[in-house]
Amino acid sequence: MPKQKLPIPFQQFTQLFPEVHAAYQRLGGACHASGPLEAKTRELIQLGMAIGIRSEGAVHSHVRKALEAGASPEEIRHAVLLGMPTLGLPTTVAAFTWIGDILDSRPKSRAKKRD
């Protein structure tokens, strides 16, 4: 999957506060490296947490990262669906629109291979 351009507000934040951004990146790296879960599982878990806090931008980011880690669109959709009993129908439907922003924007030839 080609590297996606980061959202402008995030780019601005990293330019205004490079040391904070670097510390945040180190923290994330340390958290990922501190346990036995594989990358795909970690990204699906983080996707679920992003949905739980209703962060559209984080959902977009973790869908991209989950795809890069080998998750299929079906696995991503299932991860969203699993939140329904806890988070409710409105949050789940919103999350499906957010993951669709990424899944539906993939090149058709690649999307057919993975779907």
N, C-alpha and C positions, 0 to 999 in steps of 0.2 A: 504494500500500500504506500503510495507516495506521501512524503511528509507534508502535513497540512500546515498552512500558515496560522500562527496563533492569533487569537482575537486582538484587535487594536487596544482595548482597555488593558489587557494583560501585558501586551508589549510595553505600553506606557508605564504600567506599574513597575515592570522589571527595569526600565530605564531610570525611573525616579528613585528606586530603592534597590540597587543591584546587590547590596550586601544582604538585605532581607531575603531577596529572591534566592540567592546562593544558599543561605541557611535553610530555607524552605526546601530547596532541591536536595540538600544533604539529608534533611530529616526524612523526606520521602524515600530516598535511597536506602537509608538505614532501616526504615520500617519494612521495606520490601525484602531486604537481605536478612532480616532477623527471624525468619521462620521458614517452615518447610513447604508452604504452599507454592505451587507452580504459578507462573505469570498469568496464565489464562484465568485460573481460579481467583487470584488476587484482583484482577481487573473486573471480574464479574461481581465480586464482593464490593469493590469500590463503586461500581455502577449502582448496585442496590443502595448503598449509603447515599450516593448522590441523589438518587430518586427520593429517598427518605427525607432529605432536607430540601427537596424541590428546587435543586440547582440545575437549571437547564444547561448552562455552560459546562458544568462538571459532568453531566450526563453525556453531552456531546463528546467531551474529552475521553471519558472512560469507554464509550462505544468504540471510538477510534483505537484506543489502546487495546481493548479486548479483541478487536479484529486483528490487530497487529500481532497479538499474542496467540492467535489461532482459533479464537472463538468463532463459531458460525452464527449467522443471523438467527437461526432457530434457537441456539443457546442464549443469545442476547434477549430474544423475545421471551423465552422461558424465565430468565432472570427477572425481567420486568413483571411478568405475570405472577411470580411467587410473592411479590409485595402486596398483591391485592388484599388478602385477608388482614394484613396489618395496617396498610396505608389507605385502603379504601379505593373505590372505583374512580373518583375524580383524579386522584394522584396517579393512578395506574394509566388512565386514558391520556393524561398529560404526558406521562413518561413515554407512552407509545408514539405520541407525536414527535417528541424530542429524539427518540432513537431513529424514527423515520427520517428525520432531517439528515442523518448521516447515512443510514442504510440505503435510502432512496437516491442519494446523490452519488453513489459509487458508479463507476463506469459499468455499462450494461454487460459487457463481455466478462468482466471480472465478477460482477454480481451473480451471473448465471452459474459460473464455476463453483462459487461458494454456497449458493442458496440450495 
